[in-house]
Amino acid sequence: MNISKRVATAIFTATVAFTIVGCSSTPSRESTGEYVDDAVVTAKVKAAIFNEPSLKSSEINVETYKGDVQLSGFVAQPDDAKRAADVARGVKGVTSVKNDVRVK
């Protein structure tokens, strides 16, 4: 019976170790937690842009990777592109903003 407890403990320990390693991030891949965090940041940035009356949120795309936000799309005025980046920078969780928004 003692051997079966040791085998069960070893299997449990191996399962936990594989789970932890499987959920860790690499330089080219996000962990599960980072992916969820980035999804939340993306949603917050989109909401902030939507709530900005001078911006058309349907024309601005937002992508987030490890807290770095990339904006792309088209706006009518150069000031709108700058405003979109300023709004994104004001969102909690954003570490940097790459503004690829273009003027039509």
C-alpha positions as CSV (number, residue, x, y, z in Angstrom):
1,M,0.0,0.0,0.0
2,N,2.9,2.3,0.7
3,I,4.2,1.9,-2.9
4,S,0.8,2.8,-4.4
5,K,0.8,6.0,-2.3
6,R,4.2,6.9,-3.7
7,V,3.2,6.1,-7.3
8,A,0.0,8.2,-6.8
9,T,2.1,11.1,-5.3
10,A,4.6,10.9,-8.2
11,I,1.8,11.0,-10.8
12,F,0.1,13.9,-9.1
13,T,3.4,15.8,-8.8
14,A,4.2,15.2,-12.5
15,T,0.8,16.3,-13.5
16,V,1.1,19.6,-11.5
17,A,4.6,20.2,-12.9
18,F,3.5,19.7,-16.5
19,T,0.5,22.0,-16.0
20,I,2.7,24.7,-14.6
21,V,5.2,24.4,-17.4
22,G,2.5,24.2,-20.0
23,C,1.0,27.5,-18.8
24,S,4.2,29.5,-18.7
25,S,5.1,32.1,-21.3
26,T,8.0,32.1,-23.7
27,P,9.4,35.0,-25.6
28,S,7.2,34.3,-28.6
29,R,4.1,32.9,-26.8
30,E,1.9,34.3,-24.0
31,S,0.9,32.3,-21.0
32,T,-2.8,31.7,-20.4
33,G,-2.9,34.4,-17.8
34,E,-1.2,36.9,-20.0
35,Y,-3.6,36.1,-22.8
36,V,-6.5,36.8,-20.6
37,D,-4.9,40.0,-19.3
38,D,-4.3,41.2,-22.8
39,A,-7.9,40.5,-23.7
40,V,-9.0,42.6,-20.8
41,V,-6.7,45.5,-21.8
42,T,-7.9,45.3,-25.4
43,A,-11.5,45.5,-24.2
44,K,-10.8,48.5,-22.0
45,V,-8.9,50.3,-24.8
46,K,-11.8,49.7,-27.2
47,A,-14.3,50.9,-24.6
48,A,-12.2,54.0,-24.0
49,I,-12.0,54.8,-27.7
50,F,-15.7,54.1,-28.1
51,N,-16.5,56.6,-25.3
52,E,-14.4,59.3,-26.9
53,P,-16.9,61.4,-29.0
54,S,-14.4,62.6,-31.6
55,L,-13.3,59.0,-32.5
56,K,-15.1,56.4,-34.6
57,S,-14.3,53.2,-32.8
58,S,-15.4,51.0,-35.7
59,E,-12.5,52.3,-37.8
60,I,-9.8,51.7,-35.2
61,N,-8.5,48.2,-34.5
62,V,-6.8,47.4,-31.2
63,E,-4.5,44.5,-30.5
64,T,-2.5,43.8,-27.3
65,Y,0.5,41.6,-26.7
66,K,2.0,41.5,-23.2
67,G,0.6,44.9,-22.4
68,D,1.9,46.5,-25.6
69,V,-1.1,47.9,-27.5
70,Q,-1.1,48.4,-31.3
71,L,-3.6,50.7,-32.9
72,S,-4.4,50.5,-36.6
73,G,-7.1,51.7,-38.9
74,F,-8.1,55.0,-40.5
75,V,-9.3,58.3,-39.1
76,A,-10.5,61.6,-40.8
77,Q,-8.1,64.0,-39.0
78,P,-4.5,63.8,-37.9
79,D,-5.5,64.9,-34.4
80,D,-7.8,61.9,-34.2
81,A,-4.9,59.5,-34.6
82,K,-3.0,61.3,-31.8
83,R,-6.1,61.3,-29.6
84,A,-6.6,57.5,-30.1
85,A,-3.0,56.9,-28.9
86,D,-3.5,59.3,-25.9
87,V,-6.7,57.5,-24.9
88,A,-5.0,54.1,-25.1
89,R,-2.1,55.3,-23.0
90,G,-4.5,56.3,-20.3
91,V,-5.9,52.8,-19.9
92,K,-4.7,50.8,-16.8
93,G,-2.6,47.8,-17.9
94,V,-1.2,49.4,-21.1
95,T,2.7,49.5,-21.0
96,S,3.2,51.0,-24.5
97,V,1.3,52.1,-27.5
98,K,2.3,51.6,-31.2
99,N,0.1,54.0,-33.2
100,D,-0.3,52.7,-36.8
101,V,-3.6,54.7,-37.3
102,R,-3.6,56.4,-40.7
103,V,-5.4,59.5,-42.0
104,K,-7.8,58.8,-44.8
